[in-house]
């Protein structure tokens, strides 16, 4: 019996990582997260799968904002209003750690087409053309292992799909309360026609375990999640299991790393940054630049104004300059103001040549002495 469904996960509604608002006062990055989920639902409504399977962390936290609650309701309603069933399990981010806090998932048992597994136990749900085994996040490690031991396939007349929100092998986020699937039970995974995992934020096929997939998150939640696409998985199970990763069109988010800068001239460092940006849309993008192992004498060769020109029109940029032979890191970004950097930039508008070098060297010496005095006073 064939079935087609969408595996989506880690939408993290309510997440925001920058204090930047749009013209209506809404947090731009939070809006990006809502848009990613909405765009996924647009695809769902066009493709009309048999059902949707969300493998956890629909919200970024267990006590989401009113806005996040409303957005979740809006998108789930769009799906079920199209007569497409919506199945979901709780994740470690959206499930409360305390028994004194009620899970918000209970709000979304809104109709017969919505089924949310959040009761810290394995649930088996039979659809018209599939059998779903739903294991939500469980706070207790002991109870989690008890429920894992209950996983089994009893009926093979329909495709069997297992959904869990956890780490498998080295696919771990190293978060508090993170559950890890016991490797001694890994052979069980190969018995399922498809295993829909949540928690790991990158799309991955864990082929050595069978048809086991992380769909990844639908938006980037840190600069460690750059360099690859975000999206969800379209799954078709007939005589065999076929999958298709569906990428989402997100805001540009890129990390740029320039290594061994002590071996390069300032012009070479700038050119390397610009080369990495040559095919990238700057406007509206987010950029994290790492200038590594720079000579301390060259730090002022890379002022904020230089990066403001390079990243003109970007939503946000951040530059970290690590000093060779030191643990010192100098950070600048598009939202902060660095008085020291501004001061040395202003010197360049007044002096030039040997005069600039003399006054810069003297000013740097005095500034360093002042910083040392302040550090000693604080200690």
ZABA-395368 format. One record per residue (C-alpha): residue number from 1; residue in three letters; z, x, y. Coordinates in steps of 0.1 Angstrom, whole numbers. Example, Ala and Ser with C-alpha at 12.3 -4.5 7.8 and 13.67 -1.06 7.14 Angstrom:
2
+-------+-------+-------+-------+-------+
: lumti : mitor :    zz :    xx :    yy :
+-------+-------+-------+-------+-------+
:     1 :   Ala :    78 :   123 :   -45 :
:     2 :   Ser :    71 :   137 :   -11 :
+-------+-------+-------+-------+-------+
! end
This chain:
379
+-------+-------+-------+-------+-------+
: lumti : mitor :    zz :    xx :    yy :
+-------+-------+-------+-------+-------+
:     1 :   Unk :     0 :     0 :     0 :
:     2 :   Unk :   -12 :    16 :    33 :
:     3 :   Unk :     8 :    17 :    65 :
:     4 :   Unk :     3 :    33 :    99 :
:     5 :   Unk :    32 :    40 :   124 :
:     6 :   Unk :    42 :    60 :   154 :
:     7 :   Unk :    69 :    86 :   150 :
:     8 :   Unk :    85 :    93 :   184 :
:     9 :   Unk :   118 :   110 :   192 :
:    10 :   Unk :   141 :   125 :   218 :
:    11 :   Unk :   129 :   106 :   249 :
:    12 :   Unk :   162 :   115 :   266 :
:    13 :   Unk :   160 :    86 :   291 :
:    14 :   Unk :   182 :    94 :   321 :
:    15 :   Unk :   177 :   131 :   320 :
:    16 :   Unk :   172 :   150 :   353 :
:    17 :   Unk :   173 :   187 :   361 :
:    18 :   Unk :   165 :   189 :   398 :
:    19 :   Unk :   180 :   173 :   428 :
:    20 :   Unk :   146 :   164 :   443 :
:    21 :   Unk :   138 :   128 :   452 :
:    22 :   Unk :   105 :   110 :   458 :
:    23 :   Unk :    98 :    89 :   489 :
:    24 :   Unk :   118 :    60 :   475 :
:    25 :   Unk :   149 :    81 :   468 :
:    26 :   Unk :   144 :    83 :   430 :
:    27 :   Unk :   150 :   116 :   412 :
:    28 :   Unk :   115 :   130 :   404 :
:    29 :   Unk :   124 :   147 :   371 :
:    30 :   Unk :   141 :   115 :   359 :
:    31 :   Unk :   110 :    96 :   368 :
:    32 :   Unk :    89 :   121 :   348 :
:    33 :   Unk :   110 :   113 :   317 :
:    34 :   Unk :   105 :    76 :   321 :
:    35 :   Unk :    68 :    81 :   327 :
:    36 :   Unk :    64 :   101 :   295 :
:    37 :   Unk :    79 :    73 :   274 :
:    38 :   Unk :    59 :    47 :   293 :
:    39 :   Unk :    27 :    66 :   286 :
:    40 :   Unk :    36 :    68 :   249 :
:    41 :   Unk :    40 :    30 :   249 :
:    42 :   Unk :     6 :    26 :   266 :
:    43 :   Unk :    -9 :    45 :   236 :
:    44 :   Unk :    11 :    24 :   212 :
:    45 :   Unk :    -2 :    -9 :   227 :
:    46 :   Unk :   -38 :     4 :   225 :
:    47 :   Unk :   -36 :    17 :   189 :
:    48 :   Unk :   -15 :   -12 :   175 :
:    49 :   Unk :     3 :     5 :   146 :
:    50 :   Unk :    23 :   -14 :   120 :
:    51 :   Unk :    56 :    -3 :   136 :
:    52 :   Unk :    74 :    23 :   157 :
:    53 :   Unk :   100 :    47 :   144 :
:    54 :   Unk :   122 :    64 :   170 :
:    55 :   Unk :   143 :    92 :   154 :
:    56 :   Unk :   171 :    94 :   179 :
:    57 :   Unk :   183 :   104 :   214 :
:    58 :   Unk :   165 :    76 :   232 :
:    59 :   Unk :   191 :    84 :   260 :
:    60 :   Unk :   202 :   118 :   273 :
:    61 :   Unk :   238 :   108 :   271 :
:    62 :   Unk :   260 :    82 :   254 :
:    63 :   Unk :   269 :    64 :   287 :
:    64 :   Unk :   234 :    61 :   303 :
:    65 :   Unk :   229 :    50 :   339 :
:    66 :   Unk :   218 :    14 :   346 :
:    67 :   Unk :   183 :    27 :   354 :
:    68 :   Unk :   180 :    44 :   320 :
:    69 :   Unk :   192 :    12 :   302 :
:    70 :   Unk :   167 :    -9 :   321 :
:    71 :   Unk :   138 :    15 :   314 :
:    72 :   Unk :   146 :    15 :   277 :
:    73 :   Unk :   147 :   -23 :   276 :
:    74 :   Unk :   115 :   -25 :   295 :
:    75 :   Unk :    96 :    -2 :   271 :
:    76 :   Unk :   111 :   -16 :   239 :
:    77 :   Unk :   102 :   -51 :   251 :
:    78 :   Unk :    66 :   -41 :   258 :
:    79 :   Unk :    64 :   -30 :   222 :
:    80 :   Unk :    80 :   -60 :   206 :
:    81 :   Unk :    62 :   -84 :   229 :
:    82 :   Unk :    30 :   -71 :   213 :
:    83 :   Unk :    44 :   -81 :   179 :
:    84 :   Unk :    50 :   -45 :   169 :
:    85 :   Unk :    84 :   -39 :   152 :
:    86 :   Unk :   106 :   -12 :   167 :
:    87 :   Unk :   130 :     8 :   144 :
:    88 :   Unk :   154 :    35 :   158 :
:    89 :   Unk :   183 :    56 :   148 :
:    90 :   Unk :   211 :    70 :   169 :
:    91 :   Unk :   211 :   106 :   179 :
:    92 :   Unk :   238 :   131 :   188 :
:    93 :   Unk :   231 :   128 :   225 :
:    94 :   Unk :   231 :    90 :   227 :
:    95 :   Unk :   259 :    82 :   202 :
:    96 :   Unk :   295 :    84 :   216 :
:    97 :   Unk :   319 :   111 :   203 :
:    98 :   Unk :   349 :    88 :   206 :
:    99 :   Unk :   357 :    56 :   187 :
:   100 :   Unk :   370 :    41 :   220 :
:   101 :   Unk :   334 :    40 :   234 :
:   102 :   Unk :   310 :    14 :   221 :
:   103 :   Unk :   274 :    26 :   213 :
:   104 :   Unk :   249 :    12 :   238 :
:   105 :   Unk :   225 :     7 :   210 :
:   106 :   Unk :   240 :   -27 :   203 :
:   107 :   Unk :   224 :   -39 :   235 :
:   108 :   Unk :   189 :   -36 :   220 :
:   109 :   Unk :   193 :   -59 :   190 :
:   110 :   Unk :   173 :   -83 :   211 :
:   111 :   Unk :   150 :   -99 :   186 :
:   112 :   Unk :   140 :   -98 :   149 :
:   113 :   Unk :   114 :   -71 :   157 :
:   114 :   Unk :   141 :   -46 :   168 :
:   115 :   Unk :   163 :   -28 :   143 :
:   116 :   Unk :   187 :     0 :   155 :
:   117 :   Unk :   207 :    20 :   130 :
:   118 :   Unk :   238 :    33 :   147 :
:   119 :   Unk :   267 :    24 :   124 :
:   120 :   Unk :   272 :    59 :   110 :
:   121 :   Unk :   259 :    50 :    76 :
:   122 :   Unk :   226 :    51 :    57 :
:   123 :   Unk :   205 :    19 :    60 :
:   124 :   Unk :   175 :     9 :    39 :
:   125 :   Unk :   151 :   -15 :    55 :
:   126 :   Unk :   121 :   -30 :    37 :
:   127 :   Unk :    91 :   -39 :    58 :
:   128 :   Unk :    60 :   -57 :    46 :
:   129 :   Unk :    43 :   -24 :    37 :
:   130 :   Unk :    70 :     3 :    38 :
:   131 :   Unk :   106 :    11 :    29 :
:   132 :   Unk :   126 :    28 :    56 :
:   133 :   Unk :   156 :    50 :    49 :
:   134 :   Unk :   175 :    53 :    82 :
:   135 :   Unk :   203 :    79 :    86 :
:   136 :   Unk :   217 :    79 :   122 :
:   137 :   Unk :   239 :   106 :   137 :
:   138 :   Unk :   274 :   107 :   122 :
:   139 :   Unk :   303 :   123 :   140 :
:   140 :   Unk :   323 :   132 :   109 :
:   141 :   Unk :   308 :   161 :    88 :
:   142 :   Unk :   326 :   147 :    57 :
:   143 :   Unk :   312 :   112 :    62 :
:   144 :   Unk :   278 :   126 :    70 :
:   145 :   Unk :   276 :   145 :    36 :
:   146 :   Unk :   288 :   113 :    19 :
:   147 :   Unk :   259 :    93 :    34 :
:   148 :   Unk :   234 :   121 :    26 :
:   149 :   Unk :   244 :   119 :   -10 :
:   150 :   Unk :   234 :    82 :   -10 :
:   151 :   Unk :   198 :    89 :    -1 :
:   152 :   Unk :   175 :    80 :   -30 :
:   153 :   Unk :   142 :    62 :   -37 :
:   154 :   Unk :   146 :    32 :   -59 :
:   155 :   Unk :   113 :    14 :   -53 :
:   156 :   Unk :    79 :    32 :   -53 :
:   157 :   Unk :    57 :     2 :   -49 :
:   158 :   Unk :    56 :     9 :   -12 :
:   159 :   Unk :    56 :    41 :     8 :
:   160 :   Unk :    91 :    55 :    14 :
:   161 :   Unk :    99 :    70 :    48 :
:   162 :   Unk :   132 :    88 :    57 :
:   163 :   Unk :   144 :    92 :    93 :
:   164 :   Unk :   173 :   115 :   103 :
:   165 :   Unk :   185 :   131 :   135 :
:   166 :   Unk :   197 :   166 :   126 :
:   167 :   Unk :   188 :   202 :   121 :
:   168 :   Unk :   170 :   215 :    91 :
:   169 :   Unk :   173 :   252 :    80 :
:   170 :   Unk :   168 :   273 :   112 :
:   171 :   Unk :   156 :   244 :   133 :
:   172 :   Unk :   189 :   241 :   151 :
:   173 :   Unk :   198 :   234 :   188 :
:   174 :   Unk :   233 :   249 :   183 :
:   175 :   Unk :   248 :   219 :   201 :
:   176 :   Unk :   284 :   206 :   197 :
:   177 :   Unk :   286 :   181 :   168 :
:   178 :   Unk :   251 :   190 :   155 :
:   179 :   Unk :   246 :   179 :   119 :
:   180 :   Unk :   226 :   201 :    95 :
:   181 :   Unk :   208 :   188 :    64 :
:   182 :   Unk :   223 :   206 :    34 :
:   183 :   Unk :   196 :   230 :    19 :
:   184 :   Unk :   208 :   223 :   -16 :
:   185 :   Unk :   194 :   188 :   -11 :
:   186 :   Unk :   161 :   200 :     3 :
:   187 :   Unk :   142 :   190 :   -29 :
:   188 :   Unk :   149 :   154 :   -21 :
:   189 :   Unk :   128 :   156 :    10 :
:   190 :   Unk :    96 :   162 :   -10 :
:   191 :   Unk :   101 :   128 :   -28 :
:   192 :   Unk :    94 :   109 :     4 :
:   193 :   Unk :    59 :   100 :    17 :
:   194 :   Unk :    71 :   111 :    52 :
:   195 :   Unk :   103 :   124 :    68 :
:   196 :   Unk :   107 :   116 :   105 :
:   197 :   Unk :   131 :   140 :   121 :
:   198 :   Unk :   146 :   140 :   156 :
:   199 :   Unk :   168 :   166 :   174 :
:   200 :   Unk :   145 :   197 :   175 :
:   201 :   Unk :   125 :   194 :   207 :
:   202 :   Unk :    92 :   210 :   195 :
:   203 :   Unk :    66 :   193 :   173 :
:   204 :   Unk :    68 :   210 :   139 :
:   205 :   Unk :    56 :   204 :   104 :
:   206 :   Unk :    82 :   218 :    79 :
:   207 :   Unk :    56 :   221 :    52 :
:   208 :   Unk :    77 :   239 :    27 :
:   209 :   Unk :    99 :   208 :    25 :
:   210 :   Unk :    69 :   184 :    21 :
:   211 :   Unk :    57 :   158 :    47 :
:   212 :   Unk :    87 :   166 :    69 :
:   213 :   Unk :    80 :   165 :   107 :
:   214 :   Unk :    99 :   169 :   140 :
:   215 :   Unk :    79 :   149 :   166 :
:   216 :   Unk :    96 :   169 :   193 :
:   217 :   Unk :   108 :   155 :   227 :
:   218 :   Unk :    85 :   136 :   250 :
:   219 :   Unk :    94 :   157 :   281 :
:   220 :   Unk :   106 :   192 :   287 :
:   221 :   Unk :   143 :   195 :   294 :
:   222 :   Unk :   145 :   233 :   301 :
:   223 :   Unk :   123 :   263 :   307 :
:   224 :   Unk :   127 :   273 :   270 :
:   225 :   Unk :   103 :   244 :   262 :
:   226 :   Unk :    72 :   258 :   279 :
:   227 :   Unk :    40 :   271 :   264 :
:   228 :   Unk :    34 :   241 :   240 :
:   229 :   Unk :    25 :   204 :   243 :
:   230 :   Unk :    49 :   175 :   241 :
:   231 :   Unk :    41 :   142 :   224 :
:   232 :   Unk :    46 :   121 :   193 :
:   233 :   Unk :    30 :   117 :   158 :
:   234 :   Unk :     7 :    90 :   144 :
:   235 :   Unk :    12 :    87 :   107 :
:   236 :   Unk :   -10 :    70 :    82 :
:   237 :   Unk :     2 :    67 :    46 :
:   238 :   Unk :   -24 :    55 :    20 :
:   239 :   Unk :   -32 :    75 :   -11 :
:   240 :   Unk :   -19 :   105 :     8 :
:   241 :   Unk :    -1 :   111 :    41 :
:   242 :   Unk :   -21 :   119 :    72 :
:   243 :   Unk :    -7 :   129 :   105 :
:   244 :   Unk :   -20 :   133 :   141 :
:   245 :   Unk :    -1 :   148 :   169 :
:   246 :   Unk :    -7 :   129 :   201 :
:   247 :   Unk :     0 :   150 :   232 :
:   248 :   Unk :    12 :   136 :   265 :
:   249 :   Unk :    -1 :   145 :   299 :
:   250 :   Unk :    30 :   160 :   316 :
:   251 :   Unk :    37 :   178 :   349 :
:   252 :   Unk :    29 :   215 :   347 :
:   253 :   Unk :    60 :   235 :   336 :
:   254 :   Unk :    54 :   272 :   331 :
:   255 :   Unk :    74 :   304 :   325 :
:   256 :   Unk :    59 :   336 :   338 :
:   257 :   Unk :    73 :   369 :   325 :
:   258 :   Unk :    64 :   404 :   339 :
:   259 :   Unk :    79 :   431 :   318 :
:   260 :   Unk :    86 :   468 :   325 :
:   261 :   Unk :    82 :   464 :   362 :
:   262 :   Unk :    96 :   499 :   369 :
:   263 :   Unk :    63 :   512 :   354 :
:   264 :   Unk :    42 :   492 :   378 :
:   265 :   Unk :    34 :   491 :   415 :
:   266 :   Unk :    44 :   461 :   435 :
:   267 :   Unk :     7 :   451 :   438 :
:   268 :   Unk :     3 :   453 :   400 :
:   269 :   Unk :    33 :   430 :   395 :
:   270 :   Unk :    19 :   405 :   419 :
:   271 :   Unk :   -15 :   406 :   403 :
:   272 :   Unk :     0 :   400 :   369 :
:   273 :   Unk :    18 :   369 :   382 :
:   274 :   Unk :   -13 :   356 :   398 :
:   275 :   Unk :   -34 :   363 :   367 :
:   276 :   Unk :   -10 :   342 :   346 :
:   277 :   Unk :   -15 :   314 :   371 :
:   278 :   Unk :   -52 :   317 :   373 :
:   279 :   Unk :   -60 :   286 :   352 :
:   280 :   Unk :   -28 :   266 :   361 :
:   281 :   Unk :   -25 :   237 :   384 :
:   282 :   Unk :     1 :   247 :   410 :
:   283 :   Unk :     3 :   214 :   429 :
:   284 :   Unk :    33 :   194 :   417 :
:   285 :   Unk :    42 :   220 :   390 :
:   286 :   Unk :    74 :   237 :   380 :
:   287 :   Unk :    75 :   275 :   375 :
:   288 :   Unk :   101 :   300 :   363 :
:   289 :   Unk :    92 :   337 :   370 :
:   290 :   Unk :   110 :   366 :   355 :
:   291 :   Unk :   104 :   400 :   371 :
:   292 :   Unk :   121 :   423 :   346 :
:   293 :   Unk :   134 :   459 :   350 :
:   294 :   Unk :   124 :   463 :   386 :
:   295 :   Unk :   135 :   494 :   406 :
:   296 :   Unk :   162 :   483 :   431 :
:   297 :   Unk :   143 :   500 :   459 :
:   298 :   Unk :   114 :   475 :   452 :
:   299 :   Unk :   135 :   443 :   453 :
:   300 :   Unk :   126 :   436 :   489 :
:   301 :   Unk :    89 :   439 :   481 :
:   302 :   Unk :    91 :   404 :   466 :
:   303 :   Unk :   106 :   381 :   493 :
:   304 :   Unk :   108 :   343 :   491 :
:   305 :   Unk :    79 :   340 :   516 :
:   306 :   Unk :    56 :   358 :   491 :
:   307 :   Unk :    64 :   333 :   464 :
:   308 :   Unk :    63 :   303 :   488 :
:   309 :   Unk :    26 :   313 :   494 :
:   310 :   Unk :    19 :   318 :   457 :
:   311 :   Unk :    35 :   285 :   447 :
:   312 :   Unk :    24 :   264 :   477 :
:   313 :   Unk :    24 :   228 :   467 :
:   314 :   Unk :    46 :   233 :   436 :
:   315 :   Unk :    75 :   209 :   430 :
:   316 :   Unk :    99 :   238 :   422 :
:   317 :   Unk :    98 :   275 :   416 :
:   318 :   Unk :   125 :   299 :   405 :
:   319 :   Unk :   123 :   337 :   405 :
:   320 :   Unk :   148 :   360 :   387 :
:   321 :   Unk :   146 :   398 :   394 :
:   322 :   Unk :   165 :   420 :   369 :
:   323 :   Unk :   173 :   455 :   381 :
:   324 :   Unk :   165 :   485 :   359 :
:   325 :   Unk :   196 :   502 :   345 :
:   326 :   Unk :   219 :   474 :   357 :
:   327 :   Unk :   231 :   440 :   347 :
:   328 :   Unk :   224 :   427 :   382 :
:   329 :   Unk :   201 :   398 :   385 :
:   330 :   Unk :   188 :   385 :   418 :
:   331 :   Unk :   178 :   348 :   419 :
:   332 :   Unk :   157 :   329 :   444 :
:   333 :   Unk :   142 :   295 :   442 :
:   334 :   Unk :   125 :   269 :   463 :
:   335 :   Unk :   157 :   249 :   469 :
:   336 :   Unk :   181 :   277 :   480 :
:   337 :   Unk :   184 :   299 :   511 :
:   338 :   Unk :   191 :   336 :   508 :
:   339 :   Unk :   205 :   350 :   541 :
:   340 :   Unk :   201 :   386 :   529 :
:   341 :   Unk :   165 :   381 :   520 :
:   342 :   Unk :   158 :   363 :   553 :
:   343 :   Unk :   174 :   392 :   572 :
:   344 :   Unk :   153 :   419 :   556 :
:   345 :   Unk :   121 :   398 :   561 :
:   346 :   Unk :   129 :   395 :   598 :
:   347 :   Unk :   132 :   433 :   601 :
:   348 :   Unk :    96 :   436 :   590 :
:   349 :   Unk :    86 :   414 :   620 :
:   350 :   Unk :   103 :   437 :   644 :
:   351 :   Unk :    98 :   472 :   630 :
:   352 :   Unk :    71 :   491 :   611 :
:   353 :   Unk :    64 :   525 :   596 :
:   354 :   Unk :    91 :   551 :   596 :
:   355 :   Unk :   112 :   529 :   620 :
:   356 :   Unk :   112 :   501 :   594 :
:   357 :   Unk :   123 :   524 :   566 :
:   358 :   Unk :   151 :   539 :   587 :
:   359 :   Unk :   165 :   506 :   599 :
:   360 :   Unk :   161 :   490 :   564 :
:   361 :   Unk :   179 :   519 :   546 :
:   362 :   Unk :   208 :   517 :   572 :
:   363 :   Unk :   210 :   479 :   570 :
:   364 :   Unk :   210 :   480 :   532 :
:   365 :   Unk :   238 :   506 :   532 :
:   366 :   Unk :   259 :   485 :   556 :
:   367 :   Unk :   252 :   453 :   536 :
:   368 :   Unk :   262 :   469 :   503 :
:   369 :   Unk :   294 :   481 :   519 :
:   370 :   Unk :   302 :   446 :   532 :
:   371 :   Unk :   295 :   430 :   498 :
:   372 :   Unk :   318 :   456 :   481 :
:   373 :   Unk :   346 :   448 :   506 :
:   374 :   Unk :   342 :   411 :   500 :
:   375 :   Unk :   343 :   416 :   462 :
:   376 :   Unk :   375 :   437 :   465 :
:   377 :   Unk :   391 :   411 :   487 :
:   378 :   Unk :   383 :   384 :   462 :
:   379 :   Unk :   398 :   404 :   434 :
+-------+-------+-------+-------+-------+
! end
